[in-house]
Structures are given as structure tokens and as C-alpha cells.
């Protein structure tokens, strides 16, 4: 424990911030991961039930028993339409609105991935100042200087480790968001087909198309 306090002091107190930053990363990642898993599971159930439903009456019965989720909002938007054109327009509007909710909190992970290495580098620079002060003493042994340099580098290593963990979670959650967006596109098409009995072609990967509309790609 004394070693940890010593390393934190060498970094100018920067290392005290690292556990807090790691905690934020883990909390956001676990909360968003669990939420997206449950959302996708509800979407899978809705898609499975849609395969055996045809006609507005049966689809409205399906809507009544579907739990609240982004896919259910898209489903309800299509059912509120009166023709194919309005159905597609209502669904697109609902999908764009829900897309901003799906990636809620991911900006925190993105910020942590960028901030952690910078904080670590700042801690290392502060530690190097201390090493240079020791270097000015003619009685200082070379091993003492290298020891202080090694201690200063701990802050950078810690920041990089947190950034790596955050990046893995961030990319994984973004992939889950894309899968849910694709689910919403499938629900839109399936519902329109069963309501109006006309083939509706998908627009490719829904995640890419929606993110493009939002300016993410």
C-alpha cells in the first residue's frame, strides 16, 4: 500500500484519479451492455412473433403484448400509418429518434479512452521533473535516477491500460447498437409487408444507413 501511495505522489496525484476513471468505464460499460442485451432480446422475440402475424388486427394484438423497447416504438409507428409511404416515413422518424437513445452514455467511454492516456502522460511528466531535480545533485547514483524514471512511467502505463479496457468495451457496445438498429429495420420491413402485402426492400445495413444520417460515418 505504501508503494502505491508513493507512486501516486510521484505522479503528482494523477494516479489517484485512475481508479475513479476505471470505475466510470466499468459502470457505463456494464450498464449499457446489459441494457442493449435486453433490448436485443426483446427485438428477437418481436421478430419471431411477427413471422406468424398478418393483418392489422393481429399486429395490433401483438403490439399490445410487446414490452416497451425501441423496436416496439418502430412497430407502433408503422401500425399508426395508413399506407405504405406513410408507414415508411413514420418508421424512419421513430428509428432516428430511438437511435440517439441507444448510444446514450457511449460518449463517456469515448472520453475516457482519450483522457486516460493523457492523464497518464501528465503524471509521467510530473514524475520526470522530480527525476531531473535528483539528476542535478552530483552525489546522486545513476540507479536512483533510473528508479525515479521507472516510477514516473507507471502513470502512463496505467492510463494506457484503462484506455485499452475502455476501447474494447466501446467497440463492443457500438457493435451491439448496430445490431439493434438492424433489428429495427427488419421490424419495419416485416410489419409493412404484413400490413400492406407489398414487398419492401431493405436499404442495406440499417446500422450504417442510420449512422450516416446522423453524421457518424
N, C-alpha and C positions, 0 to 999 in steps of 0.2 A: 504493500500500500504506500509506503514511503517513497518507493521508486516512482510510482505513478504521480504522486504529488510533486516529486522533483521534476519529472518530465513536463508536467503541466506548467510548473514555474519557469522552466527553461523556454517554453514556447510563449511566454508572456500571458499565460492563462487561456490561450486559444484551445488547448486540449480539453478544457472544462466544457467547451461548447460542443465538442464532438459527440459525446453520449446523447446529449439532447437532440442533436441533429439526426443521429441514428434512430432514436426513438420516434421522431416525427416521421421518418421514412418508413419504419416498420408499421406504425399505426395507420398511416394513409394507405400503404400497400395492402395490408390485411383487410382493412375496411372496404376498400374499393374492390379488391379481389373477391371477397365474399359476396358483395352486392352484385357484381357482374356475373358471378356463378349462378346466383339465384335468379337473376333476370333472364339469363340464357336458358335456364331450366324451365322457367315459365313459358318462354317462347317456344321451346321444343314441344311442350305439352299442347300449346295452342296450335302449332303447325300440325301435330299429329291428329288433333280433333278436327281440324279443317278438312282433312282428306276425306272424311265421311259426311260432310255437311254440304248441302246445296239449297239454294233459295234463301230469300231474305228472312223468312220466318225462322228457319233453323239456325241461320247465322246469328240472329238476334238472341235466340236462346243460348247459343254458345257464348255470346258477349256477356250475358247476364251471369254466367258462372265462371268467367275468366277472371283471375285475380288481377289487381292493378299492377301494371308494368308498362314500360314503353311500347312493347309490341301490342298490348291491349289498346293503347291510345291510338295507334295507327289503325288497328282493326275497327275501332269505333268510328274513326274519321271516315273510313271507306263506307261503312254502313250508313253514315249520315248523308251520303251523296245520293243524287237522283239519276245520274247517268255515268257512263264510263269516263268522260272528260272531267267532270266534277270530282269523281272518285279518285282519279289520279292526282288532281290538284289538292284535294283535301289531305290525301295521304302524304304527299310531298311536304306540305306545310307542317303536318304533325311530325314527320320524321326529322325535319330540320329543327323543330322545337325540342324534340327528345334527344337529338344528338348532342346538344350543348349540356344536357344533364348527365349523359353517360360518362363523359370525361371530366366530370366535376372532381376537383382535388388533384388531378394529374399534374397541374401546374406546380403544385408543391413538390412533387417528386422531381420534376424538371429543374426547379430552382435548387433543390438540394444537390442534385448531380453536378450542377455548375458551381455551387457555393462551397461544397466540401473541399475540393482540391485547392480552391483559392484561399480558404481559411487555413488549410494545412500549410500552404506555401508561405502565408503571412507568419504563421508560427515558426516556421523554419528560418525565415529571415530574421525574426527577433532573436531566435537562438543563436544565429550566426554572429549577430552583433556581440553577444556575450563571449563567443569564442574568439572574436577578433580582439576584444579587450584583454583576454588572457594572453593572446599572442603578443601583445605589446609588453608583457612582463618578461624580461630577459631570463629570469630564473625558472620559467615555465618549461616543463618537459614536453617533448613532442607528443607523447601518448596522451597527455591531458588535453591537448588541442584536438586531437582526433576523436577523443571521447566526447568532447562537447559538440563537435560537428555531427557525430552519430546521434547524439541525443536530440539535436535540432532537427534532424531528418525524420524523427518519429512522427512529428506533426504532419508532414507531407504524406508519409505512408498511411497514416490514419485517415486523412482526408481522401486519398485515392481509394482506400478500401470501402469507405462509406459511399463514394461515388459509384463504384462498381456494383455494389449491392443495389443502390437506387436505380441504376441504369437497367439492370436485369428486371427489376420489378416494373419499371416504367415501360419497357418494351413489351413485356408480357401483358400488362394491362391494356396497352394500346391495341394489341392483337385481339384481346377479348372484346374491346369496344368495336373493332371492325367486324367481328363475328356477329355481334348483336345488331349492328347496322345492316348486315347482310340478311339477318333473320327478319328484320322489319321490312326489307324489300321483298322477301319471299312471301311474307304475310300479306303485303299489299297486293301482289300479283295473284296469289291464291284466292283472296277474297274477291277481287274484281272478276276473276274468271268464274267464280261460283255465283256472283250476283248477276252479271250481265251476259255470261256464257259466250264471251268473245275472247279469243287468245290475246293475252297481253305479254309482250316481250319484255324481259328484264333489260336493264341498262348496263349490263356487265356487273363488275364488282361494286356492290352498293357502298361498301365502306370507302372505296376510292372516290366514287362519284360524289358522295355526300361530303367527304372531307375536302374535295376540290371546290365544291360550292362554298364551303366555309373558309376557303383560302389556306388550308393546311397542307395541300400538295400542289 
